[in-house]
Each structure stands twice: as C-alpha cells, then as structure tokens.
C-alpha cells in the first residue's frame, strides 16, 4: 500500500532532521503532534538542498541542484516523488497550499552559494530572504493552517526570526564559510579586517531581530508556540555564547552549544514559557 511509502517518506525526513540538527529536532518535538511531520518534511527538503551546495565536493553541484529543481517541479505537479524526502515535502506543500514562489526563492539562494560572490546589501538581503526567511514562511503556513489573515499578520515576525537564525549561523560558521568554502556573506566587510567592532555591529542587528521576532512568537497558535519559542531560545543561547567570544575566536573556531546545555535550555525555556506565555 502507498501508505507504507508515505510513512517511510516522513520517517526519512524526520531522521534527516535528527541527524543534522539537534536544536531543530528538539524544537519540533515541542510542536503539536498534528504538525510535526509537516515541519520535518520542510526541514528535510531544505537540508537536502543545503547539503548539495555545502558538502557534495567533487561532484557537479550545479547539475545536482538543477536536477533537484526539476524533480521538485515534477513532484509538485504530479503529487508524488520516488525520492522519500521530496515525497513528504510535496505532500506538505500541496496539503497546506504553501506558496511555490517561496520554494523558487529558496532554490535561487542555494544557486547563489554555488558562486563566489561579493555580497552587497541588496544581494545579502536577497540571499537571507531565500535561504532563511522563506523557510520560516513555509513553516508559518503550516502553523496557521490556511488562515490567510493570520499569515499576513505574522509574516514579518517569521521573516525576522529566520533572518536572525541565519545571521547567527553566519557568525557561527564564519571560519568554515570563509576558509573552506570561500564565502563571505556580510556585505562590505573585509575578512582580513574583521574585528570586534565589526562583530558588534552585526550582533546589534541580530539582537534587534530577535526582539522583534519574540513579539510574533507570542501570537502563534498554541500548537506551534512553544516549539518555535524553544528554537528561539536555542539560537539565543548560541548567540549569547558568540557575543562573549572575540572576533579572533570565531574566526578560529566554530562555536557550539553542547547537547547537555541544550537540555538545560529546554527545561528552563518550558518554565519561562509557562509563566510568560500562558
């Protein structure tokens, strides 16, 4: 029965999420069971595309990403895919009527990663929108389950949260992006002159986005509120750790939050959530 294949497809997306991101896995576990599978499917698809451009060294990344784009279009049109991750993703996109222009913009940002670019302000915003903000908007369409008015109200906050997450990732991965992949996302910054002053400017921008995003989290349906809040707290704890490091430190090392600390964050976040949100 096809039901078995569908179950397998979602299980592969779930395992992909668990393999690549402890933080998002724990955050998804805090969502209502009714929407967990859909968010696993979105993350699994996003992770697949991201791995093509970040990890598949020695292969024709442009060709592989192009193939994924074609297979995505076919899957969305036909309502089925042989690739399990793509199968679960297309089902979620069609079920929740996720705007396909968001997928197109996401893949466009993945294409940008295939080129060595000097990011100006416009390209920087374009990349963050496609690589992070649209992912937040896809998840938001699942969270609000078709309520267009609520979607429009929460859209700016979801974009701010996605942007904050991505910029924290940029700081966390600064060493590997610059030294291994040859990427520099922050516009107008000479990495040879990256210092604490430049780092502080970026951090101030991220801090503002975190504060604005929190306002939107408090307006989410209860089915998704705590899960998103938990992901927010994980990234906030990572951000706080990065802030304590010098510019030299983050250029030399990838900053991480140990799993034991993530468990502590989860417990304290639940208590704060109970007191401040409910």
C-alpha positions as MATLAB code, in Angstrom:
seq = 'XXXXXXXXXXXXXXXXXXXXXXXXXXXXXXXXXXXXXXXXXXXXXXXXXXXXXXXXXXXXXXXXXXXXXXXXXXXXXXXXXXXXXXXXXXXXXXXXXXXXXXXXXXXXXXXXXXXXXXXXXXXXXXXXXXXXXXXXXXXXXXXXXXXXXXXXXXXXXXXXXXXXXXXXXXXXXXXXXXXXXXXXXXXXXXXXXXXXXXXXXXXXXXXXXXXXXXXXXXXXXXXXXXXXXXXXXXXXXXXXXXXXXXXXXXXXXXXXXXXXXXXXXXXXXXXXXXXXXX';
ca = [
       0.000    0.000    0.000;
       1.165    3.516   -0.745;
       0.520    4.420    2.889;
       3.660    2.498    3.815;
       5.736    4.531    1.366;
       4.264    7.772    2.723;
       5.133    6.727    6.275;
       8.654    5.872    5.155;
       8.975    9.238    3.409;
       8.130   11.156    6.579;
      10.393    8.913    8.642;
      13.330    9.682    6.317;
      12.653   13.418    6.686;
      12.497   13.025   10.453;
      15.765   11.061   10.574;
      17.405   13.671    8.358;
      16.375   16.412   10.781;
      17.618   14.449   13.784;
      20.936   13.681   12.079;
      21.714   17.255   11.099;
      20.169   19.406   13.834;
      19.658   18.559   17.491;
      18.247   22.023   18.132;
      15.558   21.883   15.459;
      14.734   18.262   16.345;
      14.012   19.195   19.957;
      12.079   22.262   18.824;
       9.915   20.154   16.510;
       9.231   17.693   19.331;
       7.723   20.618   21.231;
       5.201   21.243   18.435;
       1.769   19.674   18.441;
       1.873   16.100   17.029;
      -0.592   17.236   14.354;
       2.018   19.425   12.628;
       5.347   17.750   13.482;
       5.520   15.615   10.352;
       4.955   18.622    8.124;
       7.836   20.561    9.686;
      10.126   17.521    9.466;
       9.270   17.366    5.757;
      10.150   21.029    5.213;
      13.418   20.756    7.117;
      14.374   17.529    5.326;
      13.943   19.170    1.927;
      15.825   22.313    2.916;
      18.627   20.214    4.368;
      18.891   18.153    1.179;
      19.386   21.237   -0.975;
      21.783   22.763    1.521;
      23.936   19.640    1.588;
      24.241   19.676   -2.199;
      25.864   23.115   -2.160;
      27.801   22.734    1.099;
      29.004   19.132    1.226;
      28.980   17.405   -2.156;
      32.531   18.401   -3.032;
      33.985   16.589   -6.029;
      30.578   16.328   -7.701;
      28.850   18.627  -10.150;
      26.858   20.637   -7.617;
      25.202   22.824  -10.251;
      23.958   19.756  -12.111;
      22.703   18.084   -8.916;
      20.880   21.215   -7.753;
      19.382   21.635  -11.215;
      18.133   18.068  -11.069;
      16.553   18.708   -7.668;
      14.758   21.761   -9.089;
      13.334   19.724  -11.990;
      12.317   16.838   -9.722;
      10.679   19.282   -7.318;
       8.565   20.824  -10.086;
       7.518   17.370  -11.306;
       6.683   16.142   -7.799;
       4.569   19.192   -7.017;
       2.695   18.876  -10.308;
       2.122   15.107  -10.132;
       1.649   14.810   -6.371;
       4.243   12.059   -5.965;
       8.013   11.513   -5.933;
      10.244    8.456   -5.703;
      12.716   10.367   -3.524;
      11.308    9.940    0.048;
      12.343   13.409    1.224;
      10.813   15.002   -1.860;
       7.685   12.859   -1.463;
       6.985   14.102    2.064;
       7.797   17.676    1.063;
       5.493   17.765   -1.961;
       2.680   16.319    0.114;
       3.059   19.068    2.717;
       3.314   21.808    0.074;
       0.136   20.614   -1.601;
      -1.750   19.939    1.633;
      -1.035   23.337    3.204;
      -1.070   25.284   -0.077;
       2.443   26.575    0.520;
       3.287   29.364   -1.908;
       5.518   27.824   -4.581;
       7.305   31.131   -5.122;
       8.865   30.570   -1.672;
      10.389   27.312   -2.922;
      11.648   29.031   -6.059;
      13.278   31.774   -3.982;
      14.871   29.198   -1.667;
      16.432   27.325   -4.576;
      17.624   30.634   -6.034;
      19.594   31.309   -2.833;
      21.048   27.811   -2.990;
      22.234   28.620   -6.527;
      23.904   31.748   -5.180;
      26.009   29.512   -2.923;
      27.486   27.845   -5.997;
      29.230   31.068   -6.971;
      31.911   33.063   -5.212;
      30.194   36.384   -4.736;
      30.951   39.715   -3.151;
      27.722   40.426   -1.336;
      26.470   43.994   -1.384;
      23.476   44.987    0.749;
      20.936   44.059   -1.922;
      22.405   40.611   -2.634;
      22.781   39.985    1.108;
      19.091   40.684    1.719;
      18.141   38.592   -1.303;
      20.192   35.653   -0.059;
      18.835   35.805    3.510;
      15.276   36.063    2.230;
      15.651   32.930    0.112;
      17.826   30.859    2.404;
      16.114   31.574    5.732;
      13.098   33.885    5.719;
      11.122   31.830    3.180;
      11.742   28.689    5.250;
      10.128   30.446    8.195;
       7.223   31.425    5.949;
       6.757   27.820    4.764;
       6.574   26.674    8.379;
       4.227   29.548    9.211;
       1.783   28.355    6.550;
       1.717   25.016    8.354;
       1.296   26.643   11.774;
      -1.690   28.797   10.815;
      -3.319   26.024    8.707;
      -4.647   28.215    5.930;
      -5.687   31.301    7.897;
      -4.612   33.983    5.403;
      -5.310   36.907    7.730;
      -3.170   35.403   10.458;
      -0.460   34.596    7.948;
      -0.200   38.205    6.801;
      -0.149   39.410   10.413;
       2.644   37.029   11.453;
       4.642   37.108    8.223;
       7.017   39.983    9.217;
       7.846   38.286   12.521;
       8.550   34.925   10.871;
      10.911   36.666    8.463;
      12.728   38.409   11.318;
      13.182   35.119   13.154;
      14.500   33.354   10.056;
      16.858   36.245    9.393;
      18.168   36.233   12.980;
      18.751   32.472   12.852;
      20.640   32.763    9.571;
      22.863   35.604   10.741;
      23.736   33.644   13.891;
      24.636   30.763   11.568;
      26.859   33.115    9.563;
      28.779   34.089   12.697;
      28.942   30.508   13.953;
      30.206   29.199   10.599;
      32.443   32.156    9.772;
      35.609   30.069    9.868;
      34.372   27.253    7.584;
      32.486   29.543    5.211;
      35.496   31.773    4.672;
      38.396   29.339    4.863;
      36.823   26.187    3.367;
      34.022   27.360    1.086;
      35.393   30.792    0.196;
      32.173   32.582    1.167;
      31.724   35.924    2.865;
      28.079   36.857    3.356;
      28.273   40.072    5.365;
      28.313   42.976    2.906;
      31.127   45.472    2.780;
      33.333   43.560    5.215;
      36.957   42.729    4.514;
      37.559   39.483    6.404;
      41.204   40.463    6.825;
      39.935   43.443    8.834;
      37.175   41.611   10.730;
      37.449   42.849   14.320;
      35.377   43.219   17.484;
      33.879   46.487   16.275;
      32.527   44.899   13.081;
      31.341   41.888   15.065;
      29.432   44.150   17.470;
      27.654   45.915   14.605;
      26.409   42.591   13.253;
      25.378   41.467   16.740;
      23.346   44.638   17.330;
      21.426   43.939   14.129;
      20.734   40.343   15.193;
      19.673   41.414   18.679;
      17.055   43.772   17.250;
      15.642   40.999   15.039;
      15.422   38.589   17.967;
      13.433   41.131   19.993;
      11.012   41.775   17.123;
      10.595   38.047   16.395;
       9.629   37.321   20.007;
       6.576   39.559   19.634;
       5.367   37.341   16.802;
       6.060   34.080   18.637;
       3.627   35.177   21.341;
       0.916   35.488   18.668;
       1.334   31.978   17.232;
      -1.295   29.261   17.735;
      -0.678   27.164   20.863;
       0.058   24.161   18.614;
       3.307   25.785   17.483;
       4.084   28.494   20.034;
       6.306   26.539   22.427;
       8.164   24.686   19.675;
       9.103   27.941   17.943;
       9.921   29.565   21.290;
      12.257   26.670   22.113;
      14.093   27.009   18.790;
      14.312   30.750   19.505;
      15.861   30.070   22.923;
      18.380   27.608   21.485;
      19.572   30.146   18.951;
      19.540   32.913   21.519;
      21.802   30.855   23.805;
      24.170   30.242   20.871;
      24.094   33.941   20.042;
      24.924   34.869   23.648;
      27.877   32.488   23.589;
      29.128   34.003   20.322;
      28.820   37.509   21.792;
      31.193   36.519   24.598;
      33.859   35.434   22.123;
      36.312   37.744   20.407;
      36.434   38.203   16.650;
      39.650   36.164   16.655;
      37.901   33.304   18.458;
      35.068   32.937   15.963;
      37.486   33.156   13.035;
      39.473   30.309   14.565;
      36.727   28.049   15.934;
      33.133   27.043   15.241;
      31.087   27.919   18.319;
      28.734   25.200   19.552;
      26.198   24.564   22.300;
      26.751   21.115   23.902;
      23.738   18.779   23.967;
      23.771   18.805   27.775;
      23.325   22.579   27.712;
      20.525   22.231   25.145;
      18.628   20.016   27.603;
      19.055   22.695   30.274;
      17.818   25.351   27.841;
      14.773   23.199   27.088;
      13.864   22.832   30.757;
      14.312   26.500   31.638;
      12.507   27.571   28.450;
       9.483   25.469   29.372;
       9.261   27.117   32.786;
       9.566   30.601   31.293;
       7.025   29.718   28.625;
       4.526   28.588   31.270;
       4.979   31.790   33.256;
       5.167   34.365   30.465;
       3.098   32.955   27.603;
       0.170   31.093   29.178;
];
